[in-house]
Amino acid sequence: MSDQAIKKEVINPTEACYRAFELMGAKQFDDAEKLLSNCLSKTDDDVARGLFHSAMGVLFKMKGDFRTAWRHYERAERLIPDDPALKIISAKLLIDEFSEYDQAIKKAKKVLELIPNNVVFRHQAFITMGHAYIKKGNKKKTIESVVSSMKGDFKGFITTKNIDFTLCEAVLKKGWAEKEVMEFLEKAHSFAESHKEPEWAETIKKMLDSFPKENS
């Protein structure tokens, strides 16, 4: 069979990755790996290969093989160097599994350079940096990250689901920045109410109510 004929057999990368994620969700990891490996062998397109490697990263992360996951994310980043989502994903892996905090911060800052006007990715970049700084024990930079992550009062977000509360939780566990976290939650609560998401608004209200009254 000619190379051209093989390329015509290639599945749409989005469809292939979607199918792979379905298999992962069913814990059919071997089948997912076979599907992605087969797709990788059938395309020379950098974007498609980047997507397949990224999906492989998810697969091996789910399996608990973080080093192999990292290698796939690295390959995906090289193939799609301007993809901010890949940089956020790999930065989080660097923080959570490899204690490479400075490298994670560098990747998050690169996201700000790539798409400075994308409010959701900007938010995620500062949340990611905050997690790295808290691991480094840098209280000042951590609090700055909390403040920067809510700049603009979440204007431009589609839903409250886009708001990441994990840094607030981590900061409170350290006993840092109650005032800034309350401000974050108040803005998130206003956003949820204005976007008619009552379940989110109620959940955030409960978070706010857990603070001592003198801080309200």
N, C-alpha and C positions, 0 to 999 in steps of 0.2 A: 504494500500500500504506500502511496506517495506521501510526502510530508504534508502536502496541501490537503490530501484526503483526511489525514489524521487530525489536522487542525480543525477541519469541518466537524469532526466528532466531539470536539471539546464542548463541555457543558458550560452554559453561562456561569461565570464565577459567582455571581450573587446567588443564583439558584443552587449551585453546588455547595456553597458555604451554608446556606439555609438548611439544606438537607443534612449536611454534616452536623450542624447544631441540633437538629432534631434527633439524630443518632446519639449525640452526646447526652442530650436530655434524657434519653432512654437508657443511658449508661452502656450503649453499644460502642465502646471506645475503639475496638479493633476495626469494626466496620467503618467508623468515621475516619480513622487513620488511613485505611485502604482507599477510601473515596478520595481523600485529599492528596494522598501520594500519587494516585492515578492521574488526578487533574494536573498536578505539578509536572508530571512526566509528559503531558500533552500540550503544554503551552510555553512559548517564549516571551509572552507579553509580561512586561515588568509589573504592571498594576495587578493583573490577574494572579501572578505568582506571589506578589505581596499580600494579597487577600488570603490566598491559600496558606501562606506561612503564618499569617496572623491567626487564622482559624486553628492551625496546628498549635500555636502558642496557647490558645484557649484550651485545647484538648489536653495538652500535657500539664497545664496548670490544674485542670480538674483532676488529673490523675496523681497530682502531687509531685510530679517530676519538674521542679522549677528551673533547673539548669537547662533542660531540653526546651522548656517553654521559652526561656530567655533567649536561647539561640535562634528560635524561630521568630521571635519578636524583633531581634536584631536584623535578621535577614529581611523581614517585612519592612523595617524602617529604611534599610539601604535601598530597597526597591521602590518604596513610596516615601521619599524623604520629607515631603511637605505635608504629610498626613498628621494633623494634630492629635487625633484620637490614639494613634499608635504611640505617640510620644507620652501621652498621659498614662496609657496602659503599662508601658514599659517602665515609666517612672514609679508607678505604684508598686510594681514587682520589685524594683530595686530597693524601695523602702521596706516593703513587707518581708522580703525573703533574703536579701543580700546585704542589708545595712549600708548601702551605697548612697548615702544621703546627698552628698554634694553633686554626684552625677544626676540624681533625680531632680534636684533643684535646677540644674543646668537644662535638663530636658523641658521642665515646666516653663522656664524663662524663654526657651525657644518657641514654645507655643504662643507666648505673648508677642513674639516678633513676627510669627507667621500670620496670625489672624488677630491683631489687637482689637478689632471692633466686634468680634464675635463674643457676645456677653456670656454665653454658657461656657464656652471653652476658657474664657478669661477667668470665670468663677472656678472652674475645675483646676486651672493652673495654680491659682492662689491656694486653693484647698490642698492640693498636692504638695506645694511648697511648705504650707503650714505643718503638714504631717512630718515632713523631713526636718523642719526646724525644731519641732517638739521633740523628735528623737535625738537631735543634737543638743537639746537642753537650752536652746536659744529662746528665752521667753519673749524678748523684745521683738524678734523677727516673727515669732509665732503669732503674737497679737497683731502685728502689722498685716500678716496674711489674712487673719480673720476679718479685719477692717476692710482690706482691699477686696476680699471675696464678695462683700455685699455692696460694693460701690455701685451707685445707680439704683439702689433699692430693687434689684432684680428686674428692672425694666427691660423688656425685650425677651424675657423668658416666656415660654408657651404654657408651662404648667409648673405647679409646685414640685412635681417629681424631678424637675431639673435642679432643684436646690439640694445641695449636699450638706447634711447636718453632721457628718462624721467628725469634722475638725472641732466643732462646738463640743461634742461629747468628749473628745480627747483632751481638750483644753480644760474643761470642767473637772475632769479626773485629776488633773495636775493642780487644781485649785487656782487656776489663772483666769484673769480677764472675764469675771462674771458680768461686769458692766457691758463689755463689748459683745458677749454672747447674748445677753438680754436684748441688746439693740438688734442683733442679727435675727433673733427669734421674733421680735416685734415686727420687723420689716417682712419677714417671711409670713407671719400671720396676716398682715395687711394685704400681702400679695394673694394669699390663698382666699381671703374674703372677697377681694376685688375680682378674682377670677372664678368666683362661685364654685369653690371646691370645699364644701363644708366639712368633709371628713378630715382633710388636711388641716383646716382651720381649727377644728376641735382638738386634734392631736397636738398641734403647736401651742394651743392655749393651755393644755395640760402641762406642757413643758414649762411654759412661763409661770404657771401657778405653783410649780414646784420650788421656785425661788423664794427665799425668805422675804417677808413683806417689806422689811426696811430697804430692800434692794429694788423694790418695784417703783 
